[in-house]
Amino acid sequence: MEARLFLEKMAATTSYQRRLSISLLLLFDAWLGLRHGWGLVALLPEMTGEYAKLNDLYWMAQGIEFIAAGLVIIHTIGKNLEGRLGTFLRLSSPLLIIALLGWCIEVLMLGMGKQASVSFNLASHGFTGLVWAATYLAIAAGLTLTYRVQRYGNFAQSEYLVFGSYIALSMMWSERFWPGVDAAKDGVLDWELLLWACFAGFVLTGLLGAIIDLAIMRRFRRTGASPRVMMIASLGVAMMLRASLYLRYGSSTELFVPDRDWRLTTSKWEVDTFVHTFTFGVREAIPFHEEAERVFGLAWYKAALIIGVFGSVIALLMMMNGTRLGRKMRAVADNPDLASASGINVEKVHFTSSFLSAGLSGFGGVLFAMTTRMNPEVGLTILLPAFAVIVMGTIGSVRGAVFAALIVGMVRSLSQPVLVALGKPLERPTISGMDEVMPYVFLLAVLMLMPKGLGDAAQKWRIERLRKRIESNVVPRSARLPFDPHRGKEILKRPIRVIEDLFDQAMRPVNWTTDKIAVGVAVAKKKVEPSLKRLDGLRTDVVETARSRFHGETITGLEKLESTGRPPGTFLLCCLIPPTLFVFLGSWLWALSLSLPILWFGIISPTSWWRSKVTRGREAHVGSWLTFILLVVLMTALAWAIPSVDERTKWMGMARTLTLLSIFGILALSLNLHTGYTGMTNFGVIFFASIGAITVGLMSAGYGWYWWQGLLLTIPIALLIGWCLAYPTADLRMDYFAIVTISLGEIVRIALASEPLLRAGTNTSAIGISRYELPFEPWWDETGAAWFGELLGFGEPAPYQMMIGLFALTCLILVWGLISLMLRSPWGRILRAIREDEEVTQHHGHDVFKLKAGSLAIGAAIAALGGALWAWLNAGIFPSFMKPVNSTFLIWAAFIVGGRASNKGMVVGAFLIVLMNMLFTAFSTAQNDVDHSLYFIVEWLNSSLEWIIADLIPDLFASDRAIDEAFLGKPITAILAYVKLLLVGLIIVITLLVAPKGLLPEIPYRPKPEVVEIGGGESE
C-alpha cells in the first residue's frame, strides 16, 4: 500500500522534480560512499571485502557518480530557471564545475584518511594558462572564421600553424639570417628575423590556404557539397600537408630562435605574485588555505606569443565589425544566396576568408615555434583541443572562441598542480599526464549544461537584456556618461578602414583584369556551346535538364539512361578488367588480347550485356556485385603478387592482410551504420574499438579470464556505453557530436598511458596491456598449426597469424550478414529516413532518439569486436594503438572510398587501405635491397624528392643548412610511411571530387512498378 502511494506521488510530480530528486539522492549516495563507505556501490560483493584500502574501482565509481549527479543538478536547475538568474547560472557553470570537482576531492581525501596539498602560483599558472590559450586560439580563430563563412570544420587548420612554424625555421637556417642567429649573445634583441618571419608566415600560409580553397574547396561548393563532405575533404588535405612536411623536414624536433638573446635567463619580466596552497582531506593543525609571496619570471618569447595571437584576433574582430569586408563576410555567413543577389562576390569572400584564416594560424605558428620544439605531428596534438575551444565557445563565434580559449587554457594550466598533488595519495605518480585530458573533460561537462556552447548562452543573455531594457524604457548606462564610449571603438577602427581603402586602390587593376577575363570566358562559352550541341546530334543529359527547367518537364532515370547510352560504372569496369587479367596472366599482350573483346561485346557495345541487363550500373544489385567481385579479385591478386622471401613468408603476409582487412572492414561497417545509414557524424569509432581491446586484454592478462569470456563481457559493455552516450549528446548538433566522439577517443588514449588500472601483463612501470590469451591458441599449437603447415607444404607448423586471419574473416562475414539482415527490416528503413530528414521521421510517429541510441549501441558493439580482433592481432595494447592517424582517419578513408551506406563498399574500402599498407611495407623492404623487384620505384621516389627539395624550392627555404638540419647530413630519401600518409589523403580528396558516392554507391530502394490491367471484367 505504501509503495503504491509512493509511486502515485512520484507520477504526480513533474519531470523536473523527479530528475532533481533522483540526482540529489545519487549525490548523497556518492557522498556517503566516498566519505563513509555506505553507498550503493559498496553493496557489490567484489568491493566490500577491503574497504579500508578504498578499492580503486570503488572510489572511481563513486567519484563518477558524485560528479555526474552534480552536473545533472546544475543542468536541471539552470535549464528550468528563467530570467537573469538562469542565464547567470549557465554562464557561471565553469566555476560551478570547478567547485564541484573541489568538493569531490575533499570528500575523497577525507574518506581515504589522507591529504592532498594543491599549490597555485597565481602568476605562473595564470601566464601558463594564457600561453595555452594563445596556442589554442591560434588555430581556433582560423577554425571559427572558416566555419562562420564557409560552414565546415577545417581539419587542415593545425597544419597551417605547423607550416608557419617551418617557414620561420627555414628563414632561420637561410644564408640571409643565419649569421645573425649564430652571433654571440650581446644582451640586445635583434627583431629583424622575427618580424620578417611573422610577415612571411602570415602571407605565405595565407596564400597556401587560398590556393587550397581555389583548387579543392571551391569545387565542392560548386557541386553543392554538404559541410560534412567538405570537413572530410579537409581531413584529406591535412594528411597531405602533414606528409609533405614530414618528407621535407623529417620528424626531428626544432626550435625557432630568432636571436640567442631571446633564450637568456635574464630575458624575462619579474612579476611579484602569491602562492596559494589549499589542503584537501585530513588537515589536523594545517589550515585549509595558506598564502606566500613569490617572484615569477615571464619569458619574453612567451609574452610575444600571448600578445601576438590575442592582438591578431582582436584585429580580426575589429575587421569583422568595422570594415566593408567584415560586413560582406557576415552577409555571406548569414545567407550566401541573398548576399550574392545583393551584388557581393561570394567566391571572393570565400577566398579572402581562407587567406585570413590560414594566415592567422601561420602567424601564430611562427610565435608558437619560439616556445615549443616543432615537428609535423605537433599540430595534431593542438587541433583537437582547438576544436574543443570552438565547440565550447559556440562554433562560428569569434568572441566565444576567445573566452573559451581562456577557460580551456586556464583549466589545462590549473589541472597540472591538482593532478600532481593527487598523485601521491592516490598512488598514481603518472597521473599528471592526464592534464592533456582536462580540456576534453571540461568540454563534455560544459556541453552537457549548454549544448550550444558559451557563445550561444551569452548571445541569448544579451538579447534578453536588450528586450527587457526596451520594455522598461530604461536609459542605458552608456548614455548617462559624459562621453560616448562607442567613439573609442570608431577611432580604433579608422586605421583598419584606411588600410582597406589603400588595399582596394592597389587591387583595382587586378580586379579589373580578372573581371575582364571572366567576362571573356563567359562570352566564349556562349559562342561555343551552340556549335557543340549541333555537333553532338543527340540530346545529352545537360540539354534535357535545361529543357526540364525552362519548360517544366520531368525526366525519369530511364530517359536519362537512354539519352546518355551508358549505365554508371562503365568507365570503372573498363579500367578494372585489363589489370585484373594482367595480374593473373602475367603478360600485357595476353591481357589486352582478351580484354578488348570482353570490353566491346560485354560492356561498350550498344547491344552489350552490361547495357541491357545492368541498366543502372553500380547502383543496381547485379552491377554492384559484379564490380565488387572484380575489385576484390584484382586487389587479392595484387596482394599475392607482392614479392616475398619465401612461400611461408608470403602466406604469413596474406594472413595478416586478411586479418587487417577483416578488422578495418568491421570498423568501417560500424562507422557506416552510424554515419552512412543513421546520419550521425562519428569520429569516435576507435573509442568503441578501444573498449573491446582493453576489456579482452585486461580481463585476460589481469584477471585470468579466457578470451571468449572477455569477448562476451565487452559486447554488452559496448552496447551499454553506446546507448548511454546518446543521452548527453541528444541535444548536440552533428558537428558537435563529431568533436565529442573524437574527444572520447583521445581521453582513452591518454588514460592508457597514465592510469595504472589500464596496465596488465607487463612490469608495473610499463605502459599498456600484453601477455593475454589469444583465441584458439592452445588448439592451434597442438593440432591446427601442424595440419595447416602440412596442407600448405611448409614442412613446419604454420604461424598463428593464419588462425587469427581465418577467425577474423569469419567475424567479418557474420557481422556483414547481421547488419544486412537488420537493415532490410523496417528498422533499417527508418534509419535511412532519419538520415534524410529527422523532423519528418519524428512527425510520422517514430521515436528518433531511441532509434539513434539503438544504432549507436549496435555500432559500438560491432566496433568493440573489431577492437578485440585488433588486440589479438598485435598481442599488445599501447597508446599508439589509438592515434587518429593510425586508426580513425584510415577508417574514414575506407568509408569514403567504399561508398556511404554500402556494406560492400566498406569491405572494398578497407581492402584498399590494407593493400596500400602492404605495398608500402614491401617498398620499405626494397629500400635497402638493390636486387628487389620494387627497388626502382623507391629509387624514383628518392630522386623525385631530392629534385623537389634541392632544385625546385627557392633557395630561401631550401638552403644547404636547412636541408642538412632536416636530413642530418644524409642523402635525401623518402620515408615511405609519410608517402603512404600523403597517398591516403590524396585518395580521400580525389574520391570525393571524382566519385563522391564512392566505388560502390548505395543502391536506392526502387519499388517495382505495378502492372495495370486494361479492360473490364473479372480475371479467370
N, C-alpha and C positions, 0 to 999 in steps of 0.2 A: 504493500500500500504506500509506504513511504517512498519507495523507488519510483512508483508511478507518479506520485505528486511531484517528485523532483524532476522527472522527465517532462511533465506538463509545464512546470515553471521554466525549465530550460527552453522549451518550444515557444513559450510566450515572450522570451527575450529576443532582442534584435541580434543580427549577426555581429554588429559592432560590440555589443555587450558580451556575447559568447566568446568572441575572439579575444577580447581583453581579459576576460575571466580566466580562460584557459592559459593564456600567456602568463598571467600573474601566478597561476598555480605552478606552471613549469618553472618560472623564475624562482619561486620559493623552494620548489623541489631541488633545483640545481644548487641553490644556496645551502640547503640542508646537506646535500651530498658533498659539496666541496668543503663545507665547514665542519660537519659532524658525521658524515658517512651514513646518513639515514635516507638518502634519495632512492628513487625508483631503480636506478642502475645498480644500487647495492643489493637489490633482490636477485640479480643474476648470480647463479651459483658459482660461476668461474671467477667472480671478482669479490666474493665475500670472505675468502679464506685469509687474506693477508692485508686487511685494510690499514694496519699500522704502517705499512710501507707505501700506502696510497698507490695502488697499481696504476701504471702509466695509462692503460686503456680506460681505467675508471675515471681519472681526473680529466682526461681528454674528452671523454663522452660528456661528463658533467659540465666541462667548460664550454663545449659547443652548445649544449642545451641552455646554459646560462646566457651566452651571447645571442643566440638565435631568439630566445624568448624576449630578451631586452630589445632587440631590433624590431620584433613584431609589435611590442608595446609602443615604441616610438613611432613606428609606421602607422599603427592603428589610430593613435591619438592625433598625429599630425594630419592624417587623411580626413578625419571627421571634424576637426576644428576648423571653423571658418574665420574669415577676417584676418586682422593683423597678427593675432596670436598664433593662428595656424601657419601663416606664412613665416613668422619669426621662428617657429619650431622647426619648420622644414629647412630654412636657411641655416639654422644653427645645428642641424643634425650632425655635421662633422665633429663639433665639440661634444655633443651628446654621445657619439660613438666612442670618442676618446675617454670620456668619463666612465662609460660602461666597461671598457677594457680595463681601466684602472681599478674599478670596483672588483672585477673578476680576479685580477691579480692579487688584490688584498685578501679576498676570501680564500683563494687557493693557497697562498702562503700561510695563512692562519691555520687552515686545515692540515697542512703538512708539518706545522710546527717549525717553520723556517722563516728566513727573512731575505729580502732582495732589496738592495740599495741601488737606486737609479739616480745617476748624476747628469744634470743638464747644464752644459756651459752655454749660456744664452747667446753669446756672440758666435762661438764656434759652431753650434748646431744651427743657429739662425742663418749664418752665411753659407754653411754647407747646404742647408735647405734651399737657399737662393741659387746656389750653383746647380743643384739638381733640377730646380725649377727652370732655370735658364736652359739647361741641357734638353729637358723635355720640350720646352716651349720652342726651341729652335726647329724641332720637327713638327710640333703640334700646330704652330701658327700656319705653316705651309699646308698641313693637312686640312686645317679649318678653312683656309681660303679656297683650296681646291674643292672641298665639299660644298662650300657655300655657293660657289659659282657654277661648278660642273656636277655636283651632287653625287660624287663617288669617293670612296676612301682609297687613297693612293698609297699602295704598299711600297712604291719606289721612293717615297719621301725620305726615308732614312738613308738611302743610297746617295741622294743629293747631298746630305750632310757629309757623308764619307768622301764623296767626290770633291767637295770644297776643301776638306782636310788634306787630301792628296794634292790638290792644286797648290796649297800652301807649302807642303813638303817638297814638291817638285821645284818650286821657286826658291826654297831654302837651299836645295842642292845645286842650283843652277850656277853657271860661271859668273853671272851678274851679281848675285847676292852672297855666295858662299864666303868670299874673303871677309866680308863684314860679320857674318855669323861666326866664323872661326877666329875672329880677332880676340885679343886678350880682354879680360874684364877691366873696365875702367870706371865703373860706377855711374856711367851716363847711358841712359837708354837710347837706342837707335830705333826710330819709329818708321824708317823708310820701308823696310821689308814688310812689316805688319800692315801698314796702310795699303801698300800695293797688293798684298795677299788678300786683304779684305775686299778690295775693289775687284780683283780678278776672280776671287771666289764667288762674289755676288753675280758678276756679269757672265762668266763662263758657265757656271752652274745654271743660271737662269736661261742661257742660250740652250744648254742641254735639255732642260725641261721643256722649252718652247719647241725644239726640234722633235722631241718625242711626242709632244702633243700634235704637231703637224703631221708627222709620219704615221702615227698609230692611233691616238685617241680621236683625232678628227674623223678618221674612217668609221669608227664606232658611232660617233654622233650622227654622221650622215645616214647610217643604216638604222638609226633609232634604237641602238642597243640600250639595254637596261643598265642602271647604275651597278648592279651586281656583276654583269659581264665586264664592264669597264674596270671594276675593282679587281676582278680575277686577271684581266689583261695586265693591269699594273703589277700584279704579282709576278707574271712572266717577265715584265720589263725589269723589275727589281732583281730577279735571278740573273738576268743577262748583265746588268750593270755590276752586280757583286762579282760575278765570274770574271768580267773584264778587268775589274780592279785587282782581283786575285792574280790573274795572268800577268798583269803589268807590274804589280808591286809585291807579289808574294804574300805570305801570311805572317811575316815578321812584324813586330810592333815598333812604331816610330813615334817620336815626339817632335812637335814643331817648336823650335826655339828661334825666334826672330833675332834675338840678341842674348848673349850669355848673361848679361846683367839682369835679365828677367828672372833668372833662376837663383840669384843670390839670396842668401838667408836674410839679408838686410832689405831686400826689395819687398817690403810689406808695410802696411799701416798698423800701428799699435792701437788697440782698442781696449779700454777698460771694460770689464764685464764681471758678471757674477756667476758662480756655480751653485745651482740649487740641487740639493740632494733629498730625495724622497725615499723613505724606508717603508716597504710594504711587509706585512706579516707580523711576526713576533718581534716587538721593538724593545721591550723591557724598559731600560732607562734611556733609550735612544729616542729623540723626538722624531715625529713624522717628517718634518721639514727642517732642513738646515741650509744656511747660506754662507758663501765665502767669496771674497774678491779675487779676481784673476786678471791677467792681461792676455789678450788674444792678438795674434798677428795675422792680418788678412793679406795674402799674397797678391801682388799687383796683377798677375795673369788671371787669377780667379775673379778679381774685380772687373777686369776687361771683359770677361765672358758675361758677367751679370749685367754690366752697363750696356755692352754692345747688343745683346739679344733683347733685353727689355726695351732699349731705345729703338731698335728696329721695329719691334712690334707696336710701340706707341706711334711711330711714324706711319705704320700700316693703318692703324686705327684712324689717324688724322687724315690719311689719304682716302680711306673708305668713306669718311663722313664729311670731308670738306673739299672735295675736288670733283670735276666732271667725270673723271674716270671712275671714281668711287661710286658716284650715282649710277653710272652705267652698269657697274658690277652688281650693285644692289638690284637694279631693274632686271637684269638677266637672271639673277638668283631667284627673284620673286616670280617672274613669268617671262621666260625667254621668247615665247611667241608674241606677246604684247610688246616686249622690248624691240623685237625685230620690226613689228608693224609701226613702231614709233620712230623708226629710222636709225636704230642702233645696230651697228655691225656686230652681231653676236659672236662670230668667229674671231674677230679681232679682240673682243673682250676675253674670250677663252684663251687666246694666245697670250695676252698680257697677264692674265691671272696665272697661267702656267709659268711664265717667266718670273713673276714676282714670288710665287710660292717656292719654286726651286731655288731662286736666288737668295731668299731669306734663309733657307736651310744651308745653302753653300756658305753664306756669310757666317752663320752660326758654327758651321763645321770648322772654319779657319780658327775661330776663337776657342772652340772645344778642343782642337788638336794641341793647344798650348797647355791644357790641363790633364789630358789623358793620352796615353800611348795608343796610337791608332793602328788598327788592321781592318781589312774589309768586313770582318764579322761584327765589329763594334756597333755598326748601325742597327743590326737586327736586335741587339740587346736593348737598344733605346726605343725602337719602333713600337713595341707592344706597350710599354708604359706611356708612350706618347699617345697611342690610341686610347688608353685608359683616361688620359687627360682630356682629350676632346670629347669622349663619351660622358665623363663626369661633368664637364663644363657645358654640355649640350652641343651636339655636332652642328657646326655652322656658326657658332657664336664665338667671335674672337675674344670678347671680354670674358666670356665664360671660360675659355681656354686659359686665359691669363690667371684668373682666380683658381681654377682647378690645378694649374701647374704649381702655383704657390702652395696649395694644400698638399698635393702629392709630393712635392719636394720636401716640405716640412715633415710629412709622415715618414718618408724614406730616411731623413736625417735623424728624427727623434726616435725612430724604431730601433736604431742601432744600439744606443745605450740601454734601452729597455731589454732587448734580447741578450745583450752581454750580461746584464745583471741577473736575468733569469737562467742563464746557462748553468751556473754552479748549483743553485738549489734544485733545479730540475734534472741535474746530471746529464746535461746536454751541452758540451763545450763547443759544438759546431753549429749551435742554433743561431748564431749571429749571421750566418749565411742566408737566413730567412728574411733579412731586411729587403732583399730584392722582391720578395713576395708581397710585402706590405701594400704597395700601390694597387695590386690586383685585389687583395682582400678588401681594402678600403673602397675600391670601385664597386665591388659587389654589394657592400653594405650600403653605400650611398644610392645605388640604383634600386635597391630594394625599397628605400624610403622615397626616392624621387626618380621614377622610371625614365624621365626625360632629362635628367641632369640639373645642375645648379643654375645654368643659364636660363632654362625654361622657367624654373621656380622664381628667379629674380625678375624675369620679364613679366610674369603674372602678377607679382607683388607690385611692380611699377605701374602696370595698367590699373590694378585695383586702387592704388593710391591716387592716381590721376582722376579716376572715376569718382572717388569719394570727394576729392577736392573740388571737382566741378559741381557735384550735387550740393555740397555745403557752401559754395561760393566763398571759400577761404582764399585770401590773397597769399600766393606762395612767398616763402621766406626770401627768395632771391629778389623779389620786387620791393621788399622793405629795406634792402641795403642801400647805402648812399652811392654805390657804384654798380655797374652792370657786370655780373660775373661772366656772362657769355661773351663780353667784349674781349676777355683774355683769350678765349678759345679762337675767336676770329683772328686775333693778332698772330697766334701761333700757326694758323692755317695759311696765312698770307705767303710765307716763303715757299710752301709747297705749291701753291697756286701759281706763283711766279715761275717756278721750275717747270711746272706743267705747261705754261704758256710758251716758254722757251723751247721745250721739247716738241710741242706741236708745230712751232715755226720751223724747227730743224727738220722734222719729219714730213713736212708738207710736200717737198719734191718726191720723196719716196712714196707717199700715199698716192700722189697724182700718177706716178708711174705704174704702181700696182693696179690702180683703178682702170687705167687705160688698157693694161694687159688683160684684165678680167673682162672688160667690155669687148676687146678684140676676140678673145676666146669664145665668148658667148655668140658674137656675130658669126664667127667661123662655124660654130656648131649648127646655127640655124641654116647656113648655106649648104652644109654638107649633109645634114640629116635627110632632106628630100631625095637627094641622089642615092643615098644608101638604101632608102626604102624602095626606090624604083629598081635598084639592082637586086634587092633581096627577092622580090617577086612573090614572097609568101607573107602571110600575116604572122608576125612574130608576137611573142608574149607581151612585149612592151607596147606594141601598137594596139593589141586587144585591150590591155589595161587602160591605155589612154582613151580608147573608144568607150569603154565602160564608164570612165569617169565623166566624160563630156555628155554622153547620151543616156546615162542611167542604166546601161545594160549590164547584166551579170554574166560572168564567165565561170563555168564549172571547172573542176580539176581535170576532167576528161577532155574538155575543149582545149585547155591549155596544153595538155599532153599531145593532142592531135596537132596543135599548131607548132610545137617545138619538135615533135617527132621522136624524142628520146626520153625514156624514163630516167629519173635521177639515179645517179650511181654508175652510169655508163662509163664515164671517164675513169672512175676509180677502178672498175673491173678491168678496163683495158690496160691500166698501169700495173695491176696485180698479176695478171696471168703470165706475161713473159718472164718476169723474175722468178716466179714460182716454178715454171718449167725449167728455167736455167739451173736453179739450185738442185733440182732432182737429176737433171740430165748431165750437168757439168759442162755444157757446151752452148755458147750463144747461137751457133749455127743451127743446131737441132731445135733449140728453144724458139728461135724466130720462125723456123720452117713449120713447126707445129702450131705456134701461137697465131700466126697470120690467118690461116683458115678458120681457126676457132674464133678469133675475134670477129671476122667478117660474117661467117654463117651463124654464129651463136649470139652476137651482140650488136654489131654495127649495121648489118643489112636491114633494110626496111621490113623484110619478112622474117627476121631472126626470132629465135625462141625468146630472147630477153625482151623484145618489144611486144611480142604477142602474149606471152604468159605472165610477165612481171611488169605490169603497166606503171606501177608506182616505184619501181626500183628498190632502193634500200629502205623505203618507208612502207614496204609490203612484207609480209611474212616470208615469202619464198625468196625475194631478193635480199632481205636481211640475213637469212640463214646462209644463203649462198656466199654472200660477202664475208660473213663471219667464218665460214669454213675455209675460204680461200686465205683470209688473213691469218688464221691460226696455223694452217698448213705452211704458209710462207714463213712465218716467224719461227715455227718449230724447226723447219729445215735450216733457217739461218742460224738458229742456236746450235743445231747439230753440226753445222759446217764450220763453226769457230774452232781454230786449231787447239789441240791439247797435247799433253806429253804422251799419254798412252790411253788405252781403252778404258782402264779403270778410272783415270782422272776425268775422262770425258763423261762417263756415267755419273760420277760424283757431281760434276758441274751441272749436268742436266737435272739431277735430283734436287740440287739447291735451287736451280731456276724454277723447277716445278713447285717447290715449297714457297719461294718468294712470290710466284705467280698466284698461288692459292691465297697467301696472306694478303697481298695487295688487292686481289680480287674480292676477298671477303670485306676488307675495309672500304673498298670502293662501293660495294653493294650496300654497306651500311650508310655511307655518305649519300648514295643515290636514293635510298629510302627517305632520308631526312630532307635533302635538297632537291633531288630530281622529282620525287613524287609529291612530297608534302610542301615544298617551297620554303623550308627553313634553312637559312644560310649558316651551315655548321662548320666552323673551323676547329672544332674540338674533338674530331674523331679519335685522335691519338690519346685524348684524355680517357675516353671509354676503353680504348685498347690497353692503356696502362693499368686499368682496373683488373682486366683479365690477366695480364702478365704478372703484376705484383701479387695478386691473390694466389695464383697457382704456384708461383715461386716461393712466396713467403710461407704458405701452408705446408709445402713440401720440405723446404730447407730448414724452416724454423720450428715446425710443429710435427714433422714426421708423417704428414698425410700422404696418401697415394695421389698420383697425378689426376686420376679420374674424380677423386673426392674434391680436390681443389677446383676442377672444372665445374662440377655440379654446384659448388658454392658460388663461384664467380658469376654464373649466369643469372641467378636471382638477385645477387647484389647489384649487378649492372642494370638489370631491369628496374630495380627499386630506385637506384640513383637517377636513371634516365627519367622515370616517372616523376620523382620529386623535383628534378631540375626544372620541369615545366611550370611549377607553381611560382617560384620567384621571378621567372623570366616571362611569365604570361603577358605582362603589360609592355614588354620591350619591343621596339622596332627590330626588324630583321638585321640591320647593320649593328645595332647594339647587341643583339643576340650573338652575332658572329664574334664580336670582340670579347664578350663574356666567355664563350666556349673556348676560344684560344687562350684566354687568361687562365682558365681552369687547367689546361694542359701545362702551362708554364708553372703554375703553383705546384703541381705534382712533380714536375721535372726538378725544380729547386728543392722540394722536400725530399726527394730521393737522395740528394747529396747531403742533406743536413739532419734528417730525422733518424735516430738510431733504430726505431721500430721498423724502418724500411731497409734493414740490413739483415742478411742471414746467409749462412753458408760460407762466410769469409771471416777474416780476422776482425776483431772489434774496432780497429782503427780504419778498416777498409770501407769502401763505398759500394753499395749495390747488393744484389742477391745472386747467389750462384750455388752450385752443388745440389741442385734439386733433381728430383726424379723425372725422367723423360718417358713419354708414352711407349709402352711395349718394349722397353729397353731390355729387360731380362729375357723375354721370349726371343728377341732378335739376337742377343748374344748366344743363346743356347741353340736355336734352331734356324731362325729366319736368315741370318747373315750367311751361314754356310749354304743354305738352299739357294738363295739368290746368287751367291758367288759362283756356284756350280752351274746355275741356269745361264748366266751371262758369260761364262767362260773366263772368270778372273783367275782361277787357280788358287784363290784365297777367299776368306769371308768378305762379303760386300759391306761397304761402310754404312753407318747408321743413317746417313743423310737420305738414303733410299727409302728407309722405313718412314721417316718423318715426311718425306715428299708424298708418298702414297697416302698417308694418313691426312695430310693437309688437302690433297686433291679430293679425297672423299668428303671432307668437311665442306669444301667449296661447292661440290655438286649438291650436297644436302641443303646448304644454305640457299643456293640458287633456286632449287626446286621449291623450298619452303616459301621464299619471297614471291616467286612467280605464282604459287598457289594462292597466297594471301592477296596479291594484287589483282588477281582475276575475280576476286569476290567483291561484293558491294562495298566492303571496307576500302579496298584499293581504289575503286572509282570515286568514293567520297574524298579520299586523299587528293586525287587529281583535281577535284572540284575546289578543295581548299587552296590548292596551289594557284588555280586560275583566278578565283575570286572568293575570298574568305567570308565577306559580308553576305554575299548571295547564298553561299552554302549554309550559313547560320540562319538566314531567313527561311530556308527550306526545312528548318526544324532539327538540324544536326548539331550535336554538341561539339563545336570546333575544338574547344580546349581539351576535352578528353581524347578526341581523335589525334590531336597533335601530341599529347602526352603519351598515348599508346605508340605512336610512330617513333617518338624519341626513345621510349623504353625498349622497343624491339630492336631498333637500330643500335642502341647501346649494348644490348646483349650480343648482337652479331659482331660488333667491333671488339667486344671483350674476348670472344672466341678467337678472332684474328690476333689479338694481343697475346693470348696464351700460346698460339702456334709460333708467334714471333719469339717469345721467350724460350720455347723448346728448341727452336732452330739455333738461336745464338748461345744457348746454355749459360746465359748471364744477362742480368737486367741492370743497366747503368744509366746515368742521366743522359748520356749521348743518344740513348735509345729513343728519347723523346724530343730531340731537337726538331724544330719545324722544317728545316731544310731536308732532313733525312726522313721525315715522315709525312707531316701534314701537307706540305707543298707537293710532294710526289703523288700523294693520294688525290689531291685536287687535279694534278696534271692528268692522271689516269681518267678521272671523271670527265674532264673537258674533252680530251682526245676521243674517248669512247662514245660519248653522247649522253645527254641528260635523259633520265627516265628510260634507259635501255640497259637491261641486265647483261645482254650480250656485249654491249659497248663497254661495260665496266670490266669484263674479262679481257677484251681486246686492249683496252687502255692500260690495264695492269700488265698485260703481257709485253706491250711495247716498252713500258718503263723498265721492266725487269730485263728485257732483251738488251736495252741500251746499257744498263748497268753491267750486264755480262760482256758486252762488246768492249766497254772501256776497261774492264778487268783484263781482258785479253790484250788490249793496247798497252796497259801498264806492264804486262809480262814482256811484250815485244819491245818496250822502250830500251832495254838493255841487252837485247838479243838481235844481233845483226842478221842472223840466219832465219829469224822468224818471218812468216809469210805476211804479217801485218806491219812489219818494220817500216816499209816505205810510207805508210800513212802517218805514222808517228814522226818520221823524219820530215815529211811535208808540213805537218803542224808546227814543228820546231822552227823550220826555215821561214814559214809564213809569219810566225810570231816575232822572230828576230827582225824580219824586214819591216814589220809594222812599228816595232819599238825603236829600232836603231835608225831607220830611214824615213818612215812616213810621218811620225810625230815631230812637231817643231822642236828645235834644239833647246828651247827654254824649258820644256817639260820632258826632255829625253837626253839630258846631258850625261856625260860619261859617269859622273859621280852618282847621278840618280839611278842609272842602270846598275852600277856596282852595289849601291845600297840595297836595291831590290833583289839582285841575284847573287850577292856576296862574292862578286868576282868570278863566278862560274859562268859557263856558257848559258845563253838564253834558251830555256826549254819550257815546253808547255806542260803544266801539271794537269794530267788528264781528268782528275776529279773536278777541276774547275771548268774544263772543256765540257764535261758532262752537264754541269750545272748550267752553263751557257746554252747548251743544246736543249735542255728541258724547258728553260724559259722561252727559247725561240719556238719550240713546238707549241707551247701554250698560246703564244701570240698569233702565230700563223694559223693554227687551228681555229681560233676564234674569228680571225679575219676571213679565212677562205671557206671553212666549213663550220659555221657557228653551231650547227646541230651535232657535230662530231662525226666520226667514221660510220657509226651505226645509229642513226637517229631513232627517236621514239616512233613507234608505229601507232598512229592515231586510231581511235575506235571508229570504224566505218560500218554502220548498220546496213544490212543487205536491203536493197530496195524491194518494196512489196509488189507482188505481181497482181495487177488489177485485171480481172476478167471482164471482157466487154460482152455485153449481151445480157439477156434476162433469163429467168427460169432457174430451176434447181439443177445442180450437177448430179449426175447419177453415180 
